[in-house]
Amino acid sequence: MKAILLTTLLAAPPACSVLTAKPKDVKPARPNIIWIMADDLGYGDISCYGAKRIQTPNIDRVARQGIRFTDMHACASTSTPSRYGILTGEYPFCHPGTDVAAGNAASIIWPQQFTLADAMKRAGYRTAALGKWHLGLGSRTGEQDWNKRLDVSLDSLGFDYSYIMAATADRVPCVFIEQGVIANYDPSAPVEVSYRKNFEGEPTGASHPELLTKLRPSHGHDMSIVNGISRIGFMKGGGKALWRDEDIADSITSHALQFMHQTDEPFFMYLCTNDIHVPRMPHERFRGKSPMGLRGEAILSLDETVGAVTKELERLGQLKNTLIIITSDNGPVLDDGYDDQAEELAGEHRPGGPFRGGKYSAFEAGSVVPFIVSWPAQVKPGVSKALVSQVDAVRTLAAIAGADIPEGAAPHSMDMHQTWLGKSKEARPYAVKMAANHTLVLRTTEWKYIEPSNGGPMINFGPKIESGYLSKPQLYRFDAHPYEQDNQAEAYPDIVKQMQETIDALKK
């Protein structure tokens, strides 16, 4: 065991250095590339990954046409750092400001950084980002003028077109931002945003619970009220630009389909749905369609979006040569701040599949996520058990698109396109993940190590989720017992030492 671990770790780069893996020579015809990012979708939340109480036929169809990965790791068990790792190819703990971002955070990705969108543009792709963003906007936190064009928006980060939510549906501002300005801007209701104090005379969920006509908070989420739902943060104005939660998915999907029609070039689309993230309020047409209530209906809404995209590709004659990736930013959570009965109605459904924990956690359900890769022209259907990481998106997709990567860019990303396309069973040397309290986790094919940290056994701000935090090291066997039930740290002190040294080097 020790020799295997040493071989694995020695194959990996030290500290925050640049990975030197070179792209392979195989360069198939350039496909369109669509990265569909679900929000808070668990490993066990879709039927092709074993869900029994819900059916996701459109996602399952993509999975049948492609490869379903069983050991894909997000960079973190929360949204902002996970998405940062995908778009930059850098571990989020190596960059400041990658905690869960407020809605008025400055851009966490700096304009001078090289992004996945930059790589696609180098290869001649037209690029778009749609839906949830949650990586900050503008150059200064809390100082954005939301009534003008933002001085740092997604065009500064490689995207030709963008139609995004500044953060998430539970955080203000509750408007879409299109090409750096508020979509459907209403000059009679200028937008003001604060995460410090409320605006005089504006009702909140805490002060006016009678105005909460759609959802009430279970913990937190009791500030400004929009569409009968209270949020995190304070907001004034918006008028006609304010979203209606029931229409968010349709709005994102319609703009995605429009973008697909507006370019004759190969395109890269970063399509981020909001459905399963709180507040869950899918369109009325889904009401009563799932025994799991609003959360189940939100999963059905996600599946409908996947179906709309794939059907439009078929209609355009582009499905065969489009690379579609379906994944999630982190693991699942049931009660994440709203009283929507997600816990009571889950029944036997296990959103994290066989794994312990969930969103925020250091345990596997926090960061092991669904990952489906379909490209009918090139990918043969199957299942891959290879250990892979979302941090490899930049170099892997750049290799497929034929883009060169500047020296020093995407420092932790590896070209894994042979594995992602099912042409190799090669696993990544290791995957590194960050829990909500910044605890780092190191996974190899054989082992999982969780470094010691402060914190209780449960997430302490509302969700009923095992944290995975412990004041002493945790080491679990994954080639024989993959579900983190038997801490082997005392039995294998040398492996603990080696894995902690690897983490320490990365931190430096």
C-alpha positions as a Python dict, from the first residue, in 0.01 Angstrom:
ca = {
    (1, 'M'): (0, 0, 0),
    (2, 'K'): (278, 239, 99),
    (3, 'A'): (463, 194, -231),
    (4, 'I'): (143, 260, -427),
    (5, 'L'): (78, 581, -235),
    (6, 'L'): (432, 708, -280),
    (7, 'T'): (416, 646, -653),
    (8, 'T'): (88, 833, -672),
    (9, 'L'): (197, 1136, -476),
    (10, 'L'): (536, 1166, -640),
    (11, 'A'): (360, 1191, -973),
    (12, 'A'): (185, 1506, -854),
    (13, 'P'): (316, 1868, -857),
    (14, 'P'): (444, 2044, -545),
    (15, 'A'): (281, 2352, -394),
    (16, 'C'): (87, 2582, -627),
    (17, 'S'): (320, 2513, -915),
    (18, 'V'): (227, 2470, -1280),
    (19, 'L'): (142, 2122, -1400),
    (20, 'T'): (353, 2036, -1701),
    (21, 'A'): (136, 1764, -1857),
    (22, 'K'): (141, 1831, -2233),
    (23, 'P'): (-160, 1793, -2459),
    (24, 'K'): (-176, 1465, -2649),
    (25, 'D'): (-145, 1467, -3027),
    (26, 'V'): (-501, 1340, -3083),
    (27, 'K'): (-706, 1633, -3210),
    (28, 'P'): (-1049, 1528, -3338),
    (29, 'A'): (-1276, 1772, -3523),
    (30, 'R'): (-1364, 2063, -3298),
    (31, 'P'): (-1704, 2019, -3137),
    (32, 'N'): (-1937, 2271, -2984),
    (33, 'I'): (-1887, 2246, -2607),
    (34, 'I'): (-2169, 2289, -2354),
    (35, 'W'): (-2085, 2266, -1985),
    (36, 'I'): (-2416, 2226, -1799),
    (37, 'M'): (-2359, 2308, -1434),
    (38, 'A'): (-2636, 2212, -1195),
    (39, 'D'): (-2647, 2372, -852),
    (40, 'D'): (-2645, 2157, -536),
    (41, 'L'): (-2727, 1843, -738),
    (42, 'G'): (-2617, 1535, -546),
    (43, 'Y'): (-2457, 1216, -674),
    (44, 'G'): (-2779, 1029, -595),
    (45, 'D'): (-3025, 1289, -726),
    (46, 'I'): (-3065, 1163, -1085),
    (47, 'S'): (-3195, 830, -1203),
    (48, 'C'): (-2891, 724, -1407),
    (49, 'Y'): (-2693, 744, -1080),
    (50, 'G'): (-2942, 528, -894),
    (51, 'A'): (-3223, 760, -783),
    (52, 'K'): (-3551, 568, -747),
    (53, 'R'): (-3800, 832, -633),
    (54, 'I'): (-3737, 1059, -931),
    (55, 'Q'): (-3679, 1003, -1302),
    (56, 'T'): (-3457, 1227, -1516),
    (57, 'P'): (-3507, 1091, -1870),
    (58, 'N'): (-3332, 1372, -2057),
    (59, 'I'): (-3019, 1353, -1843),
    (60, 'D'): (-3031, 973, -1864),
    (61, 'R'): (-3044, 993, -2243),
    (62, 'V'): (-2727, 1204, -2253),
    (63, 'A'): (-2565, 953, -2015),
    (64, 'R'): (-2660, 659, -2238),
    (65, 'Q'): (-2497, 833, -2535),
    (66, 'G'): (-2179, 908, -2342),
    (67, 'I'): (-1970, 823, -2038),
    (68, 'R'): (-2096, 834, -1682),
    (69, 'F'): (-1813, 894, -1436),
    (70, 'T'): (-1841, 756, -1083),
    (71, 'D'): (-1542, 929, -920),
    (72, 'M'): (-1553, 1296, -1025),
    (73, 'H'): (-1445, 1551, -765),
    (74, 'A'): (-1543, 1916, -743),
    (75, 'C'): (-1276, 2150, -607),
    (76, 'A'): (-1488, 2234, -302),
    (77, 'S'): (-1810, 2143, -127),
    (78, 'T'): (-1950, 2494, -178),
    (79, 'S'): (-2032, 2692, -488),
    (80, 'T'): (-1796, 2987, -526),
    (81, 'P'): (-1466, 2801, -477),
    (82, 'S'): (-1584, 2507, -685),
    (83, 'R'): (-1671, 2729, -981),
    (84, 'Y'): (-1349, 2923, -942),
    (85, 'G'): (-1148, 2602, -979),
    (86, 'I'): (-1332, 2501, -1296),
    (87, 'L'): (-1292, 2834, -1474),
    (88, 'T'): (-929, 2905, -1377),
    (89, 'G'): (-766, 2563, -1330),
    (90, 'E'): (-635, 2681, -993),
    (91, 'Y'): (-721, 2534, -654),
    (92, 'P'): (-942, 2791, -479),
    (93, 'F'): (-742, 2782, -154),
    (94, 'C'): (-448, 2931, -348),
    (95, 'H'): (-648, 3244, -432),
    (96, 'P'): (-794, 3507, -196),
    (97, 'G'): (-1166, 3561, -162),
    (98, 'T'): (-1300, 3224, -271),
    (99, 'D'): (-1540, 3169, 17),
    (100, 'V'): (-1911, 3170, -66),
    (101, 'A'): (-1949, 3516, -220),
    (102, 'A'): (-2199, 3784, -129),
    (103, 'G'): (-2410, 3923, -410),
    (104, 'N'): (-2211, 4248, -408),
    (105, 'A'): (-1865, 4087, -404),
    (106, 'A'): (-1606, 4221, -646),
    (107, 'S'): (-1494, 3992, -926),
    (108, 'I'): (-1305, 3704, -764),
    (109, 'I'): (-1147, 3609, -1096),
    (110, 'W'): (-917, 3893, -1191),
    (111, 'P'): (-931, 4020, -1550),
    (112, 'Q'): (-562, 3941, -1599),
    (113, 'Q'): (-618, 3573, -1514),
    (114, 'F'): (-648, 3319, -1794),
    (115, 'T'): (-983, 3143, -1792),
    (116, 'L'): (-1155, 2850, -1959),
    (117, 'A'): (-1341, 3103, -2175),
    (118, 'D'): (-1010, 3262, -2280),
    (119, 'A'): (-888, 2918, -2390),
    (120, 'M'): (-1198, 2865, -2599),
    (121, 'K'): (-1163, 3207, -2762),
    (122, 'R'): (-803, 3124, -2852),
    (123, 'A'): (-936, 2822, -3038),
    (124, 'G'): (-1182, 3036, -3235),
    (125, 'Y'): (-1492, 2961, -3030),
    (126, 'R'): (-1772, 3204, -2953),
    (127, 'T'): (-1824, 3195, -2576),
    (128, 'A'): (-2120, 3247, -2345),
    (129, 'A'): (-2205, 3223, -1975),
    (130, 'L'): (-2566, 3188, -1871),
    (131, 'G'): (-2741, 3148, -1536),
    (132, 'K'): (-2584, 3141, -1194),
    (133, 'W'): (-2246, 3315, -1169),
    (134, 'H'): (-2160, 3366, -798),
    (135, 'L'): (-1802, 3475, -862),
    (136, 'G'): (-1843, 3846, -805),
    (137, 'L'): (-1883, 4143, -1040),
    (138, 'G'): (-1722, 4484, -1057),
    (139, 'S'): (-1384, 4597, -934),
    (140, 'R'): (-1475, 4685, -573),
    (141, 'T'): (-1684, 4492, -323),
    (142, 'G'): (-1996, 4680, -217),
    (143, 'E'): (-1921, 4977, -443),
    (144, 'Q'): (-2087, 4868, -765),
    (145, 'D'): (-2326, 5110, -933),
    (146, 'W'): (-2586, 4858, -1043),
    (147, 'N'): (-2761, 5123, -1255),
    (148, 'K'): (-2470, 5156, -1496),
    (149, 'R'): (-2248, 4916, -1685),
    (150, 'L'): (-2028, 4726, -1439),
    (151, 'D'): (-1659, 4807, -1477),
    (152, 'V'): (-1561, 4438, -1449),
    (153, 'S'): (-1801, 4190, -1600),
    (154, 'L'): (-1773, 3865, -1789),
    (155, 'D'): (-1645, 4023, -2110),
    (156, 'S'): (-1329, 4092, -1907),
    (157, 'L'): (-1299, 3718, -1839),
    (158, 'G'): (-1327, 3579, -2193),
    (159, 'F'): (-1704, 3557, -2245),
    (160, 'D'): (-1849, 3713, -2561),
    (161, 'Y'): (-2202, 3697, -2423),
    (162, 'S'): (-2341, 3673, -2071),
    (163, 'Y'): (-2685, 3658, -1912),
    (164, 'I'): (-2629, 3583, -1547),
    (165, 'M'): (-2750, 3603, -1189),
    (166, 'A'): (-2494, 3803, -990),
    (167, 'A'): (-2484, 3537, -717),
    (168, 'T'): (-2765, 3292, -639),
    (169, 'A'): (-3142, 3312, -606),
    (170, 'D'): (-3122, 3345, -228),
    (171, 'R'): (-2897, 3652, -245),
    (172, 'V'): (-2970, 4003, -370),
    (173, 'P'): (-2960, 4163, -624),
    (174, 'C'): (-3255, 3966, -769),
    (175, 'V'): (-3205, 4076, -1128),
    (176, 'F'): (-3034, 3929, -1432),
    (177, 'I'): (-2719, 4097, -1562),
    (178, 'E'): (-2686, 4091, -1942),
    (179, 'Q'): (-2362, 4206, -2101),
    (180, 'G'): (-2266, 4389, -1782),
    (181, 'V'): (-2592, 4580, -1729),
    (182, 'I'): (-2921, 4495, -1560),
    (183, 'A'): (-3151, 4319, -1806),
    (184, 'N'): (-3489, 4490, -1859),
    (185, 'Y'): (-3362, 4782, -1653),
    (186, 'D'): (-3639, 4996, -1503),
    (187, 'P'): (-3519, 5359, -1469),
    (188, 'S'): (-3813, 5436, -1241),
    (189, 'A'): (-3677, 5190, -982),
    (190, 'P'): (-3297, 5228, -954),
    (191, 'V'): (-3124, 4940, -777),
    (192, 'E'): (-2939, 4972, -448),
    (193, 'V'): (-2770, 4679, -272),
    (194, 'S'): (-2615, 4644, 73),
    (195, 'Y'): (-2491, 4354, 279),
    (196, 'R'): (-2441, 4577, 587),
    (197, 'K'): (-2774, 4743, 665),
    (198, 'N'): (-3128, 4770, 535),
    (199, 'F'): (-3263, 5067, 340),
    (200, 'E'): (-3504, 5284, 534),
    (201, 'G'): (-3864, 5173, 502),
    (202, 'E'): (-3789, 4851, 315),
    (203, 'P'): (-3964, 4542, 463),
    (204, 'T'): (-3768, 4228, 549),
    (205, 'G'): (-3866, 3872, 621),
    (206, 'A'): (-3781, 3928, 986),
    (207, 'S'): (-3989, 4246, 1025),
    (208, 'H'): (-4280, 4159, 794),
    (209, 'P'): (-4331, 3781, 784),
    (210, 'E'): (-4688, 3838, 663),
    (211, 'L'): (-4541, 3943, 325),
    (212, 'L'): (-4378, 3602, 275),
    (213, 'T'): (-4646, 3460, 48),
    (214, 'K'): (-4440, 3184, -116),
    (215, 'L'): (-4162, 3059, 114),
    (216, 'R'): (-4059, 3130, 472),
    (217, 'P'): (-3704, 3090, 602),
    (218, 'S'): (-3608, 2802, 828),
    (219, 'H'): (-3277, 2962, 925),
    (220, 'G'): (-3127, 3290, 806),
    (221, 'H'): (-3258, 3419, 472),
    (222, 'D'): (-3483, 3676, 643),
    (223, 'M'): (-3370, 4002, 484),
    (224, 'S'): (-3509, 4177, 174),
    (225, 'I'): (-3830, 4037, 24),
    (226, 'V'): (-3860, 3976, -352),
    (227, 'N'): (-4146, 3780, -509),
    (228, 'G'): (-4288, 3684, -170),
    (229, 'I'): (-3957, 3527, -58),
    (230, 'S'): (-3701, 3679, 178),
    (231, 'R'): (-3331, 3667, 85),
    (232, 'I'): (-2978, 3719, 215),
    (233, 'G'): (-2877, 4085, 190),
    (234, 'F'): (-3069, 4408, 144),
    (235, 'M'): (-3200, 4549, -182),
    (236, 'K'): (-3408, 4844, -291),
    (237, 'G'): (-3565, 4904, -632),
    (238, 'G'): (-3551, 4686, -939),
    (239, 'G'): (-3908, 4729, -1056),
    (240, 'K'): (-3971, 4549, -1386),
    (241, 'A'): (-3620, 4401, -1382),
    (242, 'L'): (-3684, 4186, -1072),
    (243, 'W'): (-3704, 3818, -1150),
    (244, 'R'): (-3994, 3589, -1067),
    (245, 'D'): (-3839, 3274, -924),
    (246, 'E'): (-4081, 3049, -1111),
    (247, 'D'): (-3947, 3186, -1442),
    (248, 'I'): (-3572, 3172, -1372),
    (249, 'A'): (-3512, 2837, -1543),
    (250, 'D'): (-3715, 2931, -1849),
    (251, 'S'): (-3534, 3262, -1882),
    (252, 'I'): (-3190, 3102, -1862),
    (253, 'T'): (-3287, 2828, -2108),
    (254, 'S'): (-3441, 3065, -2362),
    (255, 'H'): (-3131, 3282, -2366),
    (256, 'A'): (-2914, 2970, -2408),
    (257, 'L'): (-3116, 2860, -2710),
    (258, 'Q'): (-3097, 3210, -2859),
    (259, 'F'): (-2718, 3209, -2824),
    (260, 'M'): (-2697, 2874, -3004),
    (261, 'H'): (-2880, 3032, -3300),
    (262, 'Q'): (-2668, 3345, -3315),
    (263, 'T'): (-2331, 3198, -3413),
    (264, 'D'): (-2198, 3005, -3709),
    (265, 'E'): (-1869, 2942, -3528),
    (266, 'P'): (-1811, 2654, -3288),
    (267, 'F'): (-1939, 2771, -2952),
    (268, 'F'): (-1858, 2715, -2587),
    (269, 'M'): (-2148, 2763, -2348),
    (270, 'Y'): (-2112, 2765, -1969),
    (271, 'L'): (-2475, 2699, -1877),
    (272, 'C'): (-2542, 2718, -1505),
    (273, 'T'): (-2888, 2631, -1383),
    (274, 'N'): (-3022, 2748, -1048),
    (275, 'D'): (-3310, 2503, -998),
    (276, 'I'): (-3204, 2292, -700),
    (277, 'H'): (-3044, 2573, -501),
    (278, 'V'): (-3271, 2745, -250),
    (279, 'P'): (-3517, 2909, -265),
    (280, 'R'): (-3669, 2625, -467),
    (281, 'M'): (-3961, 2764, -661),
    (282, 'P'): (-3981, 2594, -1003),
    (283, 'H'): (-4242, 2691, -1258),
    (284, 'E'): (-4604, 2613, -1174),
    (285, 'R'): (-4618, 2344, -1445),
    (286, 'F'): (-4402, 2122, -1221),
    (287, 'R'): (-4622, 2160, -915),
    (288, 'G'): (-4730, 1823, -782),
    (289, 'K'): (-4513, 1630, -1030),
    (290, 'S'): (-4277, 1487, -766),
    (291, 'P'): (-4348, 1314, -434),
    (292, 'M'): (-4044, 1499, -298),
    (293, 'G'): (-4213, 1837, -325),
    (294, 'L'): (-4034, 2150, -442),
    (295, 'R'): (-3686, 1997, -440),
    (296, 'G'): (-3801, 1706, -654),
    (297, 'E'): (-3979, 1946, -888),
    (298, 'A'): (-3660, 2150, -917),
    (299, 'I'): (-3473, 1839, -1034),
    (300, 'L'): (-3744, 1784, -1295),
    (301, 'S'): (-3694, 2145, -1407),
    (302, 'L'): (-3322, 2083, -1452),
    (303, 'D'): (-3400, 1773, -1657),
    (304, 'E'): (-3634, 1975, -1878),
    (305, 'T'): (-3358, 2229, -1945),
    (306, 'V'): (-3124, 1948, -2054),
    (307, 'G'): (-3397, 1818, -2281),
    (308, 'A'): (-3458, 2159, -2437),
    (309, 'V'): (-3086, 2203, -2515),
    (310, 'T'): (-3039, 1856, -2664),
    (311, 'K'): (-3359, 1876, -2871),
    (312, 'E'): (-3253, 2211, -3014),
    (313, 'L'): (-2911, 2068, -3102),
    (314, 'E'): (-3089, 1784, -3283),
    (315, 'R'): (-3309, 2030, -3469),
    (316, 'L'): (-3001, 2228, -3576),
    (317, 'G'): (-2821, 1910, -3682),
    (318, 'Q'): (-2542, 1975, -3429),
    (319, 'L'): (-2600, 1713, -3159),
    (320, 'K'): (-2356, 1460, -3307),
    (321, 'N'): (-2065, 1703, -3295),
    (322, 'T'): (-2144, 1871, -2964),
    (323, 'L'): (-1956, 1780, -2648),
    (324, 'I'): (-2205, 1800, -2360),
    (325, 'I'): (-2092, 1783, -1998),
    (326, 'I'): (-2349, 1757, -1718),
    (327, 'T'): (-2224, 1799, -1363),
    (328, 'S'): (-2279, 1985, -1034),
    (329, 'D'): (-2081, 2244, -842),
    (330, 'N'): (-2100, 2056, -510),
    (331, 'G'): (-2304, 1802, -320),
    (332, 'P'): (-2665, 1820, -203),
    (333, 'V'): (-2842, 1980, 89),
    (334, 'L'): (-3206, 1946, 191),
    (335, 'D'): (-3282, 2225, 441),
    (336, 'D'): (-3057, 2508, 329),
    (337, 'G'): (-3256, 2793, 477),
    (338, 'Y'): (-3618, 2768, 362),
    (339, 'D'): (-3912, 2574, 500),
    (340, 'D'): (-3988, 2381, 179),
    (341, 'Q'): (-4030, 2034, 341),
    (342, 'A'): (-3732, 1894, 151),
    (343, 'E'): (-3630, 1686, 454),
    (344, 'E'): (-3979, 1564, 537),
    (345, 'L'): (-4060, 1462, 179),
    (346, 'A'): (-3727, 1300, 86),
    (347, 'G'): (-3841, 961, 215),
    (348, 'E'): (-3596, 690, 108),
    (349, 'H'): (-3427, 920, -142),
    (350, 'R'): (-3055, 962, -71),
    (351, 'P'): (-2938, 1278, -250),
    (352, 'G'): (-2573, 1202, -173),
    (353, 'G'): (-2601, 847, -302),
    (354, 'P'): (-2392, 602, -98),
    (355, 'F'): (-2162, 869, 46),
    (356, 'R'): (-2151, 1043, 385),
    (357, 'G'): (-2203, 1415, 431),
    (358, 'G'): (-2337, 1668, 182),
    (359, 'K'): (-2288, 2027, 77),
    (360, 'Y'): (-2033, 2209, 300),
    (361, 'S'): (-1887, 1876, 426),
    (362, 'A'): (-1539, 1725, 412),
    (363, 'F'): (-1701, 1385, 356),
    (364, 'E'): (-1744, 1259, 1),
    (365, 'A'): (-2105, 1360, -61),
    (366, 'G'): (-1990, 1722, -36),
    (367, 'S'): (-1770, 1708, -344),
    (368, 'V'): (-1820, 1381, -535),
    (369, 'V'): (-2064, 1487, -806),
    (370, 'P'): (-2233, 1349, -1116),
    (371, 'F'): (-2024, 1388, -1431),
    (372, 'I'): (-2153, 1289, -1772),
    (373, 'V'): (-1960, 1341, -2097),
    (374, 'S'): (-2137, 1294, -2430),
    (375, 'W'): (-2001, 1355, -2779),
    (376, 'P'): (-2174, 1116, -3017),
    (377, 'A'): (-1921, 1170, -3296),
    (378, 'Q'): (-1627, 1065, -3078),
    (379, 'V'): (-1730, 914, -2744),
    (380, 'K'): (-1839, 553, -2706),
    (381, 'P'): (-2101, 497, -2434),
    (382, 'G'): (-1982, 350, -2107),
    (383, 'V'): (-1902, 399, -1741),
    (384, 'S'): (-1566, 520, -1608),
    (385, 'K'): (-1440, 458, -1255),
    (386, 'A'): (-1129, 675, -1308),
    (387, 'L'): (-1062, 937, -1041),
    (388, 'V'): (-1103, 1276, -1212),
    (389, 'S'): (-1129, 1639, -1102),
    (390, 'Q'): (-1314, 1945, -1229),
    (391, 'V'): (-996, 2149, -1189),
    (392, 'D'): (-881, 1987, -1515),
    (393, 'A'): (-1149, 2158, -1726),
    (394, 'V'): (-921, 2429, -1867),
    (395, 'R'): (-644, 2208, -2003),
    (396, 'T'): (-869, 1918, -2097),
    (397, 'L'): (-1116, 2124, -2299),
    (398, 'A'): (-833, 2333, -2445),
    (399, 'A'): (-676, 2013, -2577),
    (400, 'I'): (-1005, 1908, -2735),
    (401, 'A'): (-1061, 2253, -2889),
    (402, 'G'): (-700, 2289, -3003),
    (403, 'A'): (-609, 2588, -2786),
    (404, 'D'): (-265, 2661, -2646),
    (405, 'I'): (-232, 2759, -2280),
    (406, 'P'): (3, 3042, -2176),
    (407, 'E'): (287, 2959, -1941),
    (408, 'G'): (176, 2986, -1580),
    (409, 'A'): (-197, 2969, -1658),
    (410, 'A'): (-430, 2705, -1511),
    (411, 'P'): (-155, 2598, -1268),
    (412, 'H'): (-328, 2287, -1128),
    (413, 'S'): (-517, 2176, -1436),
    (414, 'M'): (-409, 1863, -1626),
    (415, 'D'): (-491, 1753, -1978),
    (416, 'M'): (-712, 1452, -1910),
    (417, 'H'): (-900, 1453, -2241),
    (418, 'Q'): (-816, 1092, -2321),
    (419, 'T'): (-985, 986, -1997),
    (420, 'W'): (-1277, 1227, -2028),
    (421, 'L'): (-1345, 1099, -2380),
    (422, 'G'): (-1322, 737, -2273),
    (423, 'K'): (-1007, 660, -2473),
    (424, 'S'): (-806, 586, -2157),
    (425, 'K'): (-870, 455, -1807),
    (426, 'E'): (-590, 669, -1663),
    (427, 'A'): (-684, 828, -1331),
    (428, 'R'): (-565, 1158, -1194),
    (429, 'P'): (-279, 1122, -940),
    (430, 'Y'): (-498, 1281, -674),
    (431, 'A'): (-791, 1516, -621),
    (432, 'V'): (-785, 1798, -367),
    (433, 'K'): (-1106, 1941, -223),
    (434, 'M'): (-1190, 2219, 24),
    (435, 'A'): (-1472, 2198, 281),
    (436, 'A'): (-1673, 2498, 400),
    (437, 'N'): (-1437, 2570, 692),
    (438, 'H'): (-1131, 2546, 462),
    (439, 'T'): (-1041, 2192, 574),
    (440, 'L'): (-852, 2029, 289),
    (441, 'V'): (-912, 1676, 167),
    (442, 'L'): (-677, 1462, -43),
    (443, 'R'): (-815, 1169, -241),
    (444, 'T'): (-625, 908, -434),
    (445, 'T'): (-769, 597, -592),
    (446, 'E'): (-674, 401, -280),
    (447, 'W'): (-705, 647, 7),
    (448, 'K'): (-884, 953, 139),
    (449, 'Y'): (-722, 1185, 390),
    (450, 'I'): (-898, 1465, 583),
    (451, 'E'): (-663, 1698, 765),
    (452, 'P'): (-737, 1783, 1133),
    (453, 'S'): (-957, 2086, 1188),
    (454, 'N'): (-1171, 2265, 1443),
    (455, 'G'): (-1545, 2221, 1428),
    (456, 'G'): (-1818, 1996, 1554),
    (457, 'P'): (-1944, 1677, 1393),
    (458, 'M'): (-2238, 1857, 1226),
    (459, 'I'): (-2254, 2169, 1009),
    (460, 'N'): (-2340, 2433, 1266),
    (461, 'F'): (-2554, 2688, 1083),
    (462, 'G'): (-2872, 2499, 1000),
    (463, 'P'): (-2838, 2207, 757),
    (464, 'K'): (-2847, 1858, 911),
    (465, 'I'): (-2523, 1741, 751),
    (466, 'E'): (-2218, 1562, 893),
    (467, 'S'): (-1927, 1802, 868),
    (468, 'G'): (-1641, 1553, 846),
    (469, 'Y'): (-1443, 1781, 1079),
    (470, 'L'): (-1229, 1619, 1348),
    (471, 'S'): (-941, 1744, 1561),
    (472, 'K'): (-728, 1446, 1460),
    (473, 'P'): (-633, 1306, 1118),
    (474, 'Q'): (-876, 1088, 926),
    (475, 'L'): (-762, 826, 676),
    (476, 'Y'): (-1004, 601, 490),
    (477, 'R'): (-946, 311, 251),
    (478, 'F'): (-1123, 370, -79),
    (479, 'D'): (-1022, 73, -292),
    (480, 'A'): (-1197, -168, -52),
    (481, 'H'): (-1430, 34, 175),
    (482, 'P'): (-1528, 356, -7),
    (483, 'Y'): (-1779, 501, 235),
    (484, 'E'): (-1566, 655, 514),
    (485, 'Q'): (-1672, 431, 799),
    (486, 'D'): (-1338, 314, 943),
    (487, 'N'): (-1068, 569, 1027),
    (488, 'Q'): (-733, 401, 954),
    (489, 'A'): (-509, 694, 1053),
    (490, 'E'): (-355, 526, 1358),
    (491, 'A'): (-284, 207, 1164),
    (492, 'Y'): (-101, 386, 878),
    (493, 'P'): (95, 679, 1029),
    (494, 'D'): (341, 691, 737),
    (495, 'I'): (60, 742, 486),
    (496, 'V'): (-95, 1009, 707),
    (497, 'K'): (240, 1188, 722),
    (498, 'Q'): (291, 1173, 345),
    (499, 'M'): (-58, 1298, 266),
    (500, 'Q'): (-37, 1583, 519),
    (501, 'E'): (299, 1684, 370),
    (502, 'T'): (140, 1696, 27),
    (503, 'I'): (-137, 1923, 158),
    (504, 'D'): (113, 2144, 342),
    (505, 'A'): (315, 2186, 22),
    (506, 'L'): (1, 2284, -169),
    (507, 'K'): (-89, 2541, 97),
    (508, 'K'): (247, 2709, 57),
}
